[in-house]
Amino acid sequence: KELMRLGTDPLNLLNERYTIAKEFDDTSPMIKMHALDTPMIVLFSHDLVKQYQQYELMGKTQRSIPDVFSDVLGKAFGDMQGKNHLEWRKKAMKSFKPEIIDQYTPFIQKSANDIVLSGIADISQKTGEYVYFC
């Protein structure tokens, strides 16, 4: 029943569960659900997610991925935990150093201007009215 609602009406289901979790523990709201015969924890707090990720990186906890999701997402998704995930993260973080990001910033700004902003400005100048783009 929960799995069906999770697939068809996730927002209302999770809002209901959030209300119950907040009543039980206002500082650390979380719930346990069963989906595809697998127990699953839903964390409703950024602090809880951060704490869980720290435990995961230290190898103190391990996520279990149902076989159905492993088949869809690939084996690497389930294997990325503990030291494996930490090593991958160290490699990936090299790409996000400020000097590398600064190198691409002018290109990204020019592209945004050429693709989006100049078209909006042209329409606005031609019609003399505001242009809504959101």
N, CA, C and O atoms as a GROMACS GRO file, in nm:
protein
  536
    1LYS      N    1   0.083  -0.119   0.000
    1LYS     CA    2   0.000   0.000   0.000
    1LYS      C    3   0.088   0.126   0.000
    1LYS      O    4   0.065   0.219  -0.078
    2GLU      N    5   0.191   0.129   0.089
    2GLU     CA    6   0.280   0.246   0.093
    2GLU      C    7   0.356   0.263  -0.037
    2GLU      O    8   0.376   0.376  -0.083
    3LEU      N    9   0.398   0.151  -0.097
    3LEU     CA   10   0.473   0.158  -0.222
    3LEU      C   11   0.387   0.219  -0.332
    3LEU      O   12   0.436   0.298  -0.412
    4MET      N   13   0.261   0.183  -0.336
    4MET     CA   14   0.170   0.238  -0.437
    4MET      C   15   0.156   0.389  -0.417
    4MET      O   16   0.163   0.466  -0.512
    5ARG      N   17   0.136   0.431  -0.292
    5ARG     CA   18   0.123   0.574  -0.264
    5ARG      C   19   0.253   0.648  -0.290
    5ARG      O   20   0.252   0.762  -0.335
    6LEU      N   21   0.366   0.581  -0.260
    6LEU     CA   22   0.496   0.643  -0.284
    6LEU      C   23   0.516   0.669  -0.432
    6LEU      O   24   0.580   0.767  -0.470
    7GLY      N   25   0.461   0.582  -0.516
    7GLY     CA   26   0.472   0.599  -0.660
    7GLY      C   27   0.370   0.694  -0.718
    7GLY      O   28   0.399   0.762  -0.817
    8THR      N   29   0.250   0.702  -0.658
    8THR     CA   30   0.144   0.782  -0.717
    8THR      C   31   0.121   0.917  -0.648
    8THR      O   32   0.080   1.014  -0.712
    9ASP      N   33   0.147   0.923  -0.518
    9ASP     CA   34   0.120   1.045  -0.441
    9ASP      C   35   0.227   1.065  -0.333
    9ASP      O   36   0.195   1.071  -0.215
   10PRO      N   37   0.354   1.076  -0.375
   10PRO     CA   38   0.462   1.081  -0.276
   10PRO      C   39   0.458   1.204  -0.186
   10PRO      O   40   0.490   1.194  -0.067
   11LEU      N   41   0.420   1.318  -0.238
   11LEU     CA   42   0.423   1.440  -0.160
   11LEU      C   43   0.328   1.432  -0.040
   11LEU      O   44   0.367   1.462   0.072
   12ASN      N   45   0.204   1.391  -0.065
   12ASN     CA   46   0.107   1.381   0.045
   12ASN      C   47   0.146   1.272   0.144
   12ASN      O   48   0.132   1.290   0.265
   13LEU      N   49   0.194   1.159   0.094
   13LEU     CA   50   0.237   1.051   0.183
   13LEU      C   51   0.350   1.098   0.274
   13LEU      O   52   0.344   1.079   0.396
   14LEU      N   53   0.451   1.159   0.217
   14LEU     CA   54   0.566   1.202   0.297
   14LEU      C   55   0.530   1.319   0.388
   14LEU      O   56   0.586   1.331   0.497
   15ASN      N   57   0.439   1.406   0.347
   15ASN     CA   58   0.393   1.512   0.436
   15ASN      C   59   0.321   1.455   0.558
   15ASN      O   60   0.340   1.501   0.670
   16GLU      N   61   0.238   1.353   0.535
   16GLU     CA   62   0.170   1.287   0.648
   16GLU      C   63   0.270   1.224   0.742
   16GLU      O   64   0.261   1.239   0.864
   17ARG      N   65   0.368   1.152   0.685
   17ARG     CA   66   0.469   1.086   0.766
   17ARG      C   67   0.557   1.188   0.839
   17ARG      O   68   0.600   1.164   0.952
   18TYR      N   69   0.584   1.300   0.774
   18TYR     CA   70   0.666   1.405   0.836
   18TYR      C   71   0.596   1.461   0.961
   18TYR      O   72   0.660   1.484   1.064
   19THR      N   73   0.465   1.483   0.950
   19THR     CA   74   0.388   1.533   1.064
   19THR      C   75   0.397   1.436   1.182
   19THR      O   76   0.416   1.478   1.296
   20ILE      N   77   0.383   1.308   1.154
   20ILE     CA   78   0.392   1.206   1.259
   20ILE      C   79   0.532   1.204   1.318
   20ILE      O   80   0.548   1.197   1.440
   21ALA      N   81   0.634   1.210   1.234
   21ALA     CA   82   0.772   1.206   1.281
   21ALA      C   83   0.805   1.328   1.365
   21ALA      O   84   0.877   1.318   1.464
   22LYS      N   85   0.754   1.446   1.327
   22LYS     CA   86   0.777   1.569   1.403
   22LYS      C   87   0.712   1.561   1.541
   22LYS      O   88   0.769   1.610   1.639
   23GLU      N   89   0.594   1.500   1.549
   23GLU     CA   90   0.528   1.484   1.679
   23GLU      C   91   0.609   1.394   1.770
   23GLU      O   92   0.616   1.417   1.891
   24PHE      N   93   0.669   1.291   1.714
   24PHE     CA   94   0.745   1.196   1.794
   24PHE      C   95   0.879   1.255   1.839
   24PHE      O   96   0.916   1.245   1.956
   25ASP      N   97   0.953   1.318   1.745
   25ASP     CA   98   1.084   1.376   1.777
   25ASP      C   99   1.103   1.500   1.691
   25ASP      O  100   1.133   1.489   1.572
   26ASP      N  101   1.086   1.615   1.751
   26ASP     CA  102   1.092   1.742   1.679
   26ASP      C  103   1.230   1.773   1.623
   26ASP      O  104   1.241   1.839   1.520
   27THR      N  105   1.336   1.728   1.689
   27THR     CA  106   1.472   1.763   1.647
   27THR      C  107   1.529   1.666   1.544
   27THR      O  108   1.615   1.705   1.465
   28SER      N  109   1.483   1.542   1.542
   28SER     CA  110   1.537   1.443   1.448
   28SER      C  111   1.424   1.364   1.382
   28SER      O  112   1.408   1.245   1.409
   29PRO      N  113   1.346   1.429   1.296
   29PRO     CA  114   1.234   1.359   1.236
   29PRO      C  115   1.278   1.257   1.130
   29PRO      O  116   1.347   1.291   1.034
   30MET      N  117   1.236   1.132   1.150
   30MET     CA  118   1.263   1.026   1.053
   30MET      C  119   1.156   0.919   1.067
   30MET      O  120   1.089   0.908   1.170
   31ILE      N  121   1.141   0.840   0.961
   31ILE     CA  122   1.044   0.731   0.965
   31ILE      C  123   1.107   0.605   0.905
   31ILE      O  124   1.206   0.612   0.832
   32LYS      N  125   1.047   0.493   0.936
   32LYS     CA  126   1.087   0.366   0.875
   32LYS      C  127   0.970   0.318   0.791
   32LYS      O  128   0.856   0.312   0.838
   33MET      N  129   0.999   0.284   0.665
   33MET     CA  130   0.896   0.233   0.575
   33MET      C  131   0.944   0.100   0.517
   33MET      O  132   1.062   0.066   0.528
   34HIS      N  133   0.854   0.027   0.458
   34HIS     CA  134   0.889  -0.097   0.387
   34HIS      C  135   0.847  -0.082   0.243
   34HIS      O  136   0.729  -0.065   0.213
   35ALA      N  137   0.945  -0.088   0.152
   35ALA     CA  138   0.916  -0.080   0.010
   35ALA      C  139   0.987  -0.196  -0.058
   35ALA      O  140   1.106  -0.218  -0.037
   36LEU      N  141   0.916  -0.269  -0.138
   36LEU     CA  142   0.972  -0.386  -0.207
   36LEU      C  143   1.033  -0.485  -0.108
   36LEU      O  144   1.141  -0.539  -0.132
   37ASP      N  145   0.964  -0.507   0.002
   37ASP     CA  146   1.009  -0.600   0.107
   37ASP      C  147   1.144  -0.562   0.166
   37ASP      O  148   1.216  -0.648   0.217
   38THR      N  149   1.179  -0.435   0.158
   38THR     CA  150   1.306  -0.386   0.212
   38THR      C  151   1.277  -0.273   0.308
   38THR      O  152   1.209  -0.177   0.272
   39PRO      N  153   1.328  -0.282   0.431
   39PRO     CA  154   1.308  -0.169   0.522
   39PRO      C  155   1.386  -0.048   0.472
   39PRO      O  156   1.497  -0.061   0.420
   40MET      N  157   1.327   0.068   0.487
   40MET     CA  158   1.388   0.190   0.437
   40MET      C  159   1.366   0.301   0.538
   40MET      O  160   1.258   0.312   0.596
   41ILE      N  161   1.468   0.381   0.560
   41ILE     CA  162   1.459   0.494   0.652
   41ILE      C  163   1.450   0.622   0.569
   41ILE      O  164   1.528   0.641   0.476
   42VAL      N  165   1.356   0.708   0.603
   42VAL     CA  166   1.343   0.838   0.539
   42VAL      C  167   1.383   0.944   0.641
   42VAL      O  168   1.320   0.956   0.747
   43LEU      N  169   1.487   1.019   0.610
   43LEU     CA  170   1.537   1.124   0.700
   43LEU      C  171   1.478   1.257   0.655
   43LEU      O  172   1.491   1.295   0.538
   44PHE      N  173   1.414   1.329   0.747
   44PHE     CA  174   1.348   1.455   0.714
   44PHE      C  175   1.430   1.576   0.759
   44PHE      O  176   1.376   1.687   0.765
   45SER      N  177   1.556   1.559   0.789
   45SER     CA  178   1.637   1.670   0.838
   45SER      C  179   1.772   1.670   0.766
   45SER      O  180   1.833   1.564   0.749
   46HIS      N  181   1.818   1.787   0.725
   46HIS     CA  182   1.948   1.798   0.660
   46HIS      C  183   2.059   1.752   0.754
   46HIS      O  184   2.157   1.692   0.711
   47ASP      N  185   2.044   1.782   0.882
   47ASP     CA  186   2.145   1.740   0.980
   47ASP      C  187   2.153   1.588   0.989
   47ASP      O  188   2.262   1.532   1.000
   48LEU      N  189   2.038   1.520   0.984
   48LEU     CA  190   2.038   1.375   0.988
   48LEU      C  191   2.104   1.316   0.863
   48LEU      O  192   2.178   1.218   0.872
   49VAL      N  193   2.076   1.375   0.748
   49VAL     CA  194   2.136   1.327   0.623
   49VAL      C  195   2.288   1.345   0.629
   49VAL      O  196   2.363   1.256   0.591
   50LYS      N  197   2.332   1.460   0.677
   50LYS     CA  198   2.475   1.486   0.689
   50LYS      C  199   2.541   1.386   0.784
   50LYS      O  200   2.648   1.333   0.755
   51GLN      N  201   2.476   1.362   0.897
   51GLN     CA  202   2.529   1.266   0.995
   51GLN      C  203   2.535   1.126   0.934
   51GLN      O  204   2.634   1.055   0.952
   52TYR      N  205   2.431   1.086   0.862
   52TYR     CA  206   2.429   0.954   0.799
   52TYR      C  207   2.542   0.942   0.697
   52TYR      O  208   2.609   0.839   0.692
   53GLN      N  209   2.563   1.046   0.617
   53GLN     CA  210   2.669   1.042   0.516
   53GLN      C  211   2.807   1.033   0.581
   53GLN      O  212   2.896   0.966   0.528
   54GLN      N  213   2.825   1.099   0.694
   54GLN     CA  214   2.952   1.089   0.766
   54GLN      C  215   2.975   0.946   0.813
   54GLN      O  216   3.085   0.892   0.797
   55TYR      N  217   2.872   0.884   0.870
   55TYR     CA  218   2.884   0.744   0.914
   55TYR      C  219   2.914   0.653   0.795
   55TYR      O  220   2.993   0.559   0.806
   56GLU      N  221   2.851   0.682   0.683
   56GLU     CA  222   2.871   0.601   0.564
   56GLU      C  223   3.016   0.613   0.514
   56GLU      O  224   3.078   0.513   0.479
   57LEU      N  225   3.068   0.736   0.512
   57LEU     CA  226   3.205   0.756   0.466
   57LEU      C  227   3.307   0.692   0.561
   57LEU      O  228   3.414   0.649   0.517
   58MET      N  229   3.275   0.686   0.689
   58MET     CA  230   3.366   0.624   0.786
   58MET      C  231   3.350   0.473   0.789
   58MET      O  232   3.425   0.404   0.858
   59GLY      N  233   3.253   0.420   0.714
   59GLY     CA  234   3.232   0.276   0.710
   59GLY      C  235   3.154   0.223   0.829
   59GLY      O  236   3.151   0.102   0.851
   60LYS      N  237   3.089   0.312   0.906
   60LYS     CA  238   3.011   0.268   1.023
   60LYS      C  239   2.872   0.221   0.985
   60LYS      O  240   2.806   0.153   1.064
   61THR      N  241   2.827   0.256   0.869
   61THR     CA  242   2.697   0.209   0.820
   61THR      C  243   2.709   0.182   0.671
   61THR      O  244   2.802   0.230   0.605
   62GLN      N  245   2.616   0.106   0.620
   62GLN     CA  246   2.622   0.070   0.480
   62GLN      C  247   2.480   0.067   0.427
   62GLN      O  248   2.391   0.008   0.487
   63ARG      N  249   2.459   0.132   0.314
   63ARG     CA  250   2.324   0.128   0.259
   63ARG      C  251   2.304  -0.003   0.184
   63ARG      O  252   2.395  -0.058   0.123
   64SER      N  253   2.184  -0.050   0.190
   64SER     CA  254   2.150  -0.171   0.116
   64SER      C  255   2.052  -0.132   0.007
   64SER      O  256   1.951  -0.066   0.033
   65ILE      N  257   2.083  -0.171  -0.111
   65ILE     CA  258   2.001  -0.138  -0.227
   65ILE      C  259   1.926  -0.262  -0.270
   65ILE      O  260   1.988  -0.366  -0.294
   66PRO      N  261   1.792  -0.255  -0.281
   66PRO     CA  262   1.717  -0.371  -0.328
   66PRO      C  263   1.765  -0.414  -0.467
   66PRO      O  264   1.808  -0.330  -0.547
   67ASP      N  265   1.758  -0.542  -0.495
   67ASP     CA  266   1.806  -0.596  -0.623
   67ASP      C  267   1.740  -0.528  -0.742
   67ASP      O  268   1.803  -0.509  -0.846
   68VAL      N  269   1.613  -0.491  -0.727
   68VAL     CA  270   1.542  -0.425  -0.837
   68VAL      C  271   1.613  -0.295  -0.875
   68VAL      O  272   1.632  -0.267  -0.993
   69PHE      N  273   1.653  -0.216  -0.775
   69PHE     CA  274   1.721  -0.089  -0.802
   69PHE      C  275   1.862  -0.111  -0.851
   69PHE      O  276   1.910  -0.036  -0.936
   70SER      N  277   1.931  -0.214  -0.800
   70SER     CA  278   2.066  -0.245  -0.847
   70SER      C  279   2.064  -0.282  -0.994
   70SER      O  280   2.155  -0.246  -1.069
   71ASP      N  281   1.960  -0.354  -1.036
   71ASP     CA  282   1.948  -0.391  -1.177
   71ASP      C  283   1.931  -0.267  -1.264
   71ASP      O  284   1.985  -0.260  -1.375
   72VAL      N  285   1.855  -0.170  -1.215
   72VAL     CA  286   1.829  -0.049  -1.292
   72VAL      C  287   1.948   0.048  -1.287
   72VAL      O  288   1.990   0.101  -1.390
   73LEU      N  289   2.002   0.070  -1.167
   73LEU     CA  290   2.106   0.170  -1.148
   73LEU      C  291   2.248   0.118  -1.171
   73LEU      O  292   2.341   0.196  -1.190
   74GLY      N  293   2.264  -0.011  -1.170
   74GLY     CA  294   2.395  -0.070  -1.189
   74GLY      C  295   2.458  -0.107  -1.057
   74GLY      O  296   2.424  -0.052  -0.953
   75LYS      N  297   2.551  -0.201  -1.063
   75LYS     CA  298   2.613  -0.253  -0.941
   75LYS      C  299   2.696  -0.147  -0.871
   75LYS      O  300   2.706  -0.148  -0.748
   76ALA      N  301   2.757  -0.056  -0.946
   76ALA     CA  302   2.844   0.045  -0.885
   76ALA      C  303   2.768   0.132  -0.785
   76ALA      O  304   2.827   0.178  -0.687
   77PHE      N  305   2.641   0.156  -0.809
   77PHE     CA  306   2.562   0.240  -0.718
   77PHE      C  307   2.558   0.180  -0.578
   77PHE      O  308   2.575   0.251  -0.480
   78GLY      N  309   2.536   0.051  -0.569
   78GLY     CA  310   2.530  -0.016  -0.440
   78GLY      C  311   2.667  -0.037  -0.378
   78GLY      O  312   2.679  -0.046  -0.256
   79ASP      N  313   2.770  -0.045  -0.460
   79ASP     CA  314   2.906  -0.068  -0.410
   79ASP      C  315   2.973   0.058  -0.358
   79ASP      O  316   3.076   0.050  -0.290
   80MET      N  317   2.919   0.174  -0.388
   80MET     CA  318   2.982   0.300  -0.348
   80MET      C  319   2.952   0.333  -0.203
   80MET      O  320   2.854   0.402  -0.174
   81GLN      N  321   3.034   0.284  -0.114
   81GLN     CA  322   3.018   0.312   0.028
   81GLN      C  323   3.152   0.299   0.096
   81GLN      O  324   3.245   0.237   0.043
   82GLY      N  325   3.163   0.356   0.213
   82GLY     CA  326   3.285   0.345   0.291
   82GLY      C  327   3.407   0.397   0.217
   82GLY      O  328   3.403   0.506   0.160
   83LYS      N  329   3.514   0.319   0.218
   83LYS     CA  330   3.641   0.362   0.158
   83LYS      C  331   3.631   0.379   0.007
   83LYS      O  332   3.690   0.472  -0.049
   84ASN      N  333   3.556   0.291  -0.060
   84ASN     CA  334   3.539   0.305  -0.205
   84ASN      C  335   3.479   0.441  -0.240
   84ASN      O  336   3.526   0.509  -0.332
   85HIS      N  337   3.376   0.480  -0.166
   85HIS     CA  338   3.311   0.608  -0.192
   85HIS      C  339   3.404   0.724  -0.159
   85HIS      O  340   3.408   0.823  -0.232
   86LEU      N  341   3.479   0.713  -0.050
   86LEU     CA  342   3.571   0.818  -0.010
   86LEU      C  343   3.680   0.839  -0.116
   86LEU      O  344   3.715   0.952  -0.147
   87GLU      N  345   3.734   0.730  -0.169
   87GLU     CA  346   3.836   0.740  -0.274
   87GLU      C  347   3.778   0.803  -0.401
   87GLU      O  348   3.843   0.888  -0.463
   88TRP      N  349   3.657   0.762  -0.440
   88TRP     CA  350   3.593   0.821  -0.557
   88TRP      C  351   3.570   0.970  -0.537
   88TRP      O  352   3.592   1.050  -0.628
   89ARG      N  353   3.527   1.006  -0.416
   89ARG     CA  354   3.498   1.146  -0.385
   89ARG      C  355   3.624   1.231  -0.394
   89ARG      O  356   3.620   1.344  -0.443
   90LYS      N  357   3.738   1.177  -0.347
   90LYS     CA  358   3.864   1.251  -0.355
   90LYS      C  359   3.900   1.279  -0.501
   90LYS      O  360   3.946   1.388  -0.535
   91LYS      N  361   3.880   1.179  -0.588
   91LYS     CA  362   3.909   1.198  -0.730
   91LYS      C  363   3.814   1.300  -0.792
   91LYS      O  364   3.857   1.386  -0.869
   92ALA      N  365   3.686   1.291  -0.758
   92ALA     CA  366   3.586   1.381  -0.815
   92ALA      C  367   3.605   1.524  -0.767
   92ALA      O  368   3.579   1.618  -0.843
   93MET      N  369   3.648   1.542  -0.645
   93MET     CA  370   3.662   1.677  -0.589
   93MET      C  371   3.767   1.759  -0.662
   93MET      O  372   3.760   1.882  -0.660
   94LYS      N  373   3.863   1.695  -0.726
   94LYS     CA  374   3.966   1.769  -0.801
   94LYS      C  375   3.902   1.855  -0.909
   94LYS      O  376   3.952   1.962  -0.940
   95SER      N  377   3.793   1.808  -0.965
   95SER     CA  378   3.726   1.882  -1.072
   95SER      C  379   3.657   2.007  -1.021
   95SER      O  380   3.624   2.095  -1.101
   96PHE      N  381   3.635   2.018  -0.892
   96PHE     CA  382   3.558   2.129  -0.838
   96PHE      C  383   3.642   2.230  -0.761
   96PHE      O  384   3.591   2.302  -0.676
   97LYS      N  385   3.771   2.234  -0.790
   97LYS     CA  386   3.856   2.333  -0.726
   97LYS      C  387   3.823   2.470  -0.784
   97LYS      O  388   3.790   2.482  -0.902
   98PRO      N  389   3.832   2.575  -0.701
   98PRO     CA  390   3.793   2.709  -0.747
   98PRO      C  391   3.864   2.754  -0.875
   98PRO      O  392   3.802   2.815  -0.962
   99GLU      N  393   3.994   2.724  -0.887
   99GLU     CA  394   4.065   2.771  -1.007
   99GLU      C  395   4.015   2.702  -1.134
   99GLU      O  396   4.018   2.761  -1.241
  100ILE      N  397   3.968   2.578  -1.122
  100ILE     CA  398   3.914   2.509  -1.239
  100ILE      C  399   3.777   2.566  -1.274
  100ILE      O  400   3.745   2.586  -1.391
  101ILE      N  401   3.697   2.590  -1.173
  101ILE     CA  402   3.565   2.649  -1.196
  101ILE      C  403   3.580   2.790  -1.254
  101ILE      O  404   3.507   2.827  -1.346
  102ASP      N  405   3.675   2.868  -1.200
  102ASP     CA  406   3.699   3.004  -1.251
  102ASP      C  407   3.738   3.002  -1.398
  102ASP      O  408   3.706   3.095  -1.473
  103GLN      N  409   3.806   2.898  -1.439
  103GLN     CA  410   3.850   2.885  -1.578
  103GLN      C  411   3.730   2.878  -1.673
  103GLN      O  412   3.737   2.931  -1.785
  104TYR      N  413   3.620   2.816  -1.631
  104TYR     CA  414   3.503   2.798  -1.717
  104TYR      C  415   3.396   2.904  -1.696
  104TYR      O  416   3.301   2.911  -1.775
  105THR      N  417   3.407   2.987  -1.593
  105THR     CA  418   3.304   3.085  -1.563
  105THR      C  419   3.276   3.180  -1.679
  105THR      O  420   3.159   3.201  -1.711
  106PRO      N  421   3.377   3.239  -1.744
  106PRO     CA  422   3.346   3.330  -1.856
  106PRO      C  423   3.269   3.260  -1.969
  106PRO      O  424   3.178   3.320  -2.026
  107PHE      N  425   3.304   3.137  -1.999
  107PHE     CA  426   3.234   3.063  -2.104
  107PHE      C  427   3.087   3.041  -2.066
  107PHE      O  428   2.998   3.057  -2.149
  108ILE      N  429   3.064   3.004  -1.941
  108ILE     CA  430   2.927   2.978  -1.895
  108ILE      C  431   2.846   3.106  -1.896
  108ILE      O  432   2.730   3.106  -1.938
  109GLN      N  433   2.906   3.217  -1.850
  109GLN     CA  434   2.834   3.345  -1.850
  109GLN      C  435   2.801   3.390  -1.992
  109GLN      O  436   2.690   3.437  -2.017
  110LYS      N  437   2.895   3.375  -2.086
  110LYS     CA  438   2.872   3.415  -2.224
  110LYS      C  439   2.762   3.328  -2.286
  110LYS      O  440   2.675   3.378  -2.358
  111SER      N  441   2.767   3.198  -2.258
  111SER     CA  442   2.665   3.107  -2.312
  111SER      C  443   2.527   3.143  -2.260
  111SER      O  444   2.430   3.147  -2.337
  112ALA      N  445   2.517   3.169  -2.130
  112ALA     CA  446   2.387   3.207  -2.072
  112ALA      C  447   2.337   3.336  -2.135
  112ALA      O  448   2.219   3.349  -2.165
  113ASN      N  449   2.427   3.430  -2.154
  113ASN     CA  450   2.390   3.557  -2.214
  113ASN      C  451   2.343   3.537  -2.359
  113ASN      O  452   2.239   3.590  -2.399
  114ASP      N  453   2.419   3.460  -2.437
  114ASP     CA  454   2.386   3.440  -2.578
  114ASP      C  455   2.257   3.361  -2.596
  114ASP      O  456   2.176   3.391  -2.684
  115ILE      N  457   2.238   3.261  -2.513
  115ILE     CA  458   2.124   3.172  -2.531
  115ILE      C  459   1.996   3.230  -2.472
  115ILE      O  460   1.891   3.225  -2.536
  116VAL      N  461   2.003   3.283  -2.351
  116VAL     CA  462   1.882   3.321  -2.280
  116VAL      C  463   1.863   3.472  -2.271
  116VAL      O  464   1.762   3.526  -2.317
  117LEU      N  465   1.960   3.538  -2.212
  117LEU     CA  466   1.939   3.678  -2.176
  117LEU      C  467   1.926   3.771  -2.296
  117LEU      O  468   1.845   3.863  -2.293
  118SER      N  469   2.005   3.750  -2.401
  118SER     CA  470   1.993   3.841  -2.514
  118SER      C  471   1.857   3.827  -2.583
  118SER      O  472   1.803   3.926  -2.632
  119GLY      N  473   1.802   3.705  -2.589
  119GLY     CA  474   1.669   3.685  -2.646
  119GLY      C  475   1.562   3.757  -2.565
  119GLY      O  476   1.470   3.816  -2.621
  120ILE      N  477   1.574   3.751  -2.433
  120ILE     CA  478   1.478   3.818  -2.346
  120ILE      C  479   1.491   3.969  -2.363
  120ILE      O  480   1.390   4.040  -2.370
  121ALA      N  481   1.613   4.019  -2.369
  121ALA     CA  482   1.634   4.163  -2.386
  121ALA      C  483   1.579   4.211  -2.519
  121ALA      O  484   1.517   4.318  -2.526
  122ASP      N  485   1.600   4.134  -2.626
  122ASP     CA  486   1.548   4.173  -2.759
  122ASP      C  487   1.396   4.184  -2.758
  122ASP      O  488   1.341   4.281  -2.809
  123ILE      N  489   1.330   4.087  -2.701
  123ILE     CA  490   1.183   4.089  -2.696
  123ILE      C  491   1.135   4.207  -2.613
  123ILE      O  492   1.041   4.277  -2.652
  124SER      N  493   1.200   4.230  -2.500
  124SER     CA  494   1.161   4.340  -2.413
  124SER      C  495   1.178   4.474  -2.483
  124SER      O  496   1.093   4.562  -2.471
  125GLN      N  497   1.288   4.490  -2.556
  125GLN     CA  498   1.313   4.617  -2.625
  125GLN      C  499   1.217   4.638  -2.742
  125GLN      O  500   1.177   4.751  -2.769
  126LYS      N  501   1.181   4.531  -2.809
  126LYS     CA  502   1.089   4.543  -2.922
  126LYS      C  503   0.948   4.578  -2.875
  126LYS      O  504   0.882   4.662  -2.935
  127THR      N  505   0.902   4.513  -2.769
  127THR     CA  506   0.765   4.535  -2.723
  127THR      C  507   0.754   4.647  -2.621
  127THR      O  508   0.647   4.706  -2.605
  128GLY      N  509   0.865   4.676  -2.552
  128GLY     CA  510   0.863   4.779  -2.449
  128GLY      C  511   0.795   4.733  -2.320
  128GLY      O  512   0.764   4.815  -2.234
  129GLU      N  513   0.773   4.603  -2.307
  129GLU     CA  514   0.708   4.549  -2.189
  129GLU      C  515   0.798   4.448  -2.120
  129GLU      O  516   0.901   4.406  -2.174
  130TYR      N  517   0.756   4.411  -2.000
  130TYR     CA  518   0.829   4.310  -1.925
  130TYR      C  519   0.817   4.174  -1.995
  130TYR      O  520   0.716   4.145  -2.060
  131VAL      N  521   0.920   4.093  -1.982
  131VAL     CA  522   0.917   3.958  -2.037
  131VAL      C  523   0.927   3.859  -1.920
  131VAL      O  524   1.023   3.862  -1.843
  132TYR      N  525   0.828   3.774  -1.908
  132TYR     CA  526   0.828   3.674  -1.802
  132TYR      C  527   0.894   3.548  -1.857
  132TYR      O  528   0.854   3.497  -1.962
  133PHE      N  529   0.993   3.498  -1.787
  133PHE     CA  530   1.064   3.380  -1.836
  133PHE      C  531   1.072   3.269  -1.734
  133PHE      O  532   1.139   3.168  -1.760
  134CYS      N  533   1.006   3.281  -1.620
  134CYS     CA  534   1.007   3.173  -1.520
  134CYS      C  535   0.879   3.095  -1.523
  134CYS      O  536   0.863   3.001  -1.446
   0.00000   0.00000   0.00000
